[in-house]
Amino acid sequence: MTFAVVTGSNRGIGLALVRELKSRGHSVLAACRTSSPELAKLGAEVIEGVDVSTDAGLSAIVGAVGERSIDLLINNAGILVWGDALGALDVDGIRKQLEVNALGPLRLTDALRDRLAKGSKVALVTSRMGSIEDNSSGGAYGYRMSKAALNMAGKSLAIDLKGRGVAVAILHPGMVKTDMVGTHGGQVEPDEAARDLLARIDELTLETSGGFWHAKGQRLPW
């Protein structure tokens, strides 16, 4: 049975990923800050109080994993602070997004590196808003910067983990209808996004490790 770890699992994409993985018969450790009734119904192993930007949050996940080998680590937890604009920069918000969206996944993957064996896979749920080439509208400084940093971390992880036989996917789920997106809307339901993301992870090999992919399958520009 595959053992998967999913962060940010109480709602949205994370919840849908846990649901899909459980439907496949996988064992799932679902990490989140606060659980939800929907997550509790799925039969996953839930660990609450996890903020991936803190030492305590990372230690809690490492402790919950214990000596188990991780087949799939999905770094999904993230935050979005709207409203960044020149002349009205939310510096604290930018800093928090960098800590959660970029440093959090890097630190967690590093903390769990000894639980990743040959054939294990690591997925980073990023955004095409982290693409420098694709940026045609500006703004959103904190979110764009944090996702660009996450993309770079994913590329380096792919190189550094290749010798262990561990592949890394850098994945944009699409504009998903979640609470994080809120009134800005979305085009993709979380369950569809989860299925698409897992399809890309299923396809992932050491030869394609480190690529930046849309959940629908096309390569995205850096």
Secondary structure as GFF3:
##gff-version 3
##sequence-region A 1 222
A	DSSP	beta_strand	3	7	.	.	.	ID=ss1
A	DSSP	alpha_helix	12	23	.	.	.	ID=ss2
A	DSSP	beta_strand	27	31	.	.	.	ID=ss3
A	DSSP	alpha_helix	37	40	.	.	.	ID=ss4
A	DSSP	beta_strand	45	47	.	.	.	ID=ss5
A	DSSP	alpha_helix	55	65	.	.	.	ID=ss6
A	DSSP	beta_strand	70	75	.	.	.	ID=ss7
A	DSSP	alpha_helix	91	97	.	.	.	ID=ss8
A	DSSP	pi_helix	98	103	.	.	.	ID=ss9
A	DSSP	alpha_helix	104	111	.	.	.	ID=ss10
A	DSSP	three_ten_helix	113	115	.	.	.	ID=ss11
A	DSSP	beta_strand	116	125	.	.	.	ID=ss12
A	DSSP	three_ten_helix	128	130	.	.	.	ID=ss13
A	DSSP	alpha_helix	141	161	.	.	.	ID=ss14
A	DSSP	three_ten_helix	162	164	.	.	.	ID=ss15
A	DSSP	beta_strand	167	172	.	.	.	ID=ss16
A	DSSP	three_ten_helix	182	184	.	.	.	ID=ss17
A	DSSP	alpha_helix	190	203	.	.	.	ID=ss18
A	DSSP	beta_strand	212	214	.	.	.	ID=ss19
###
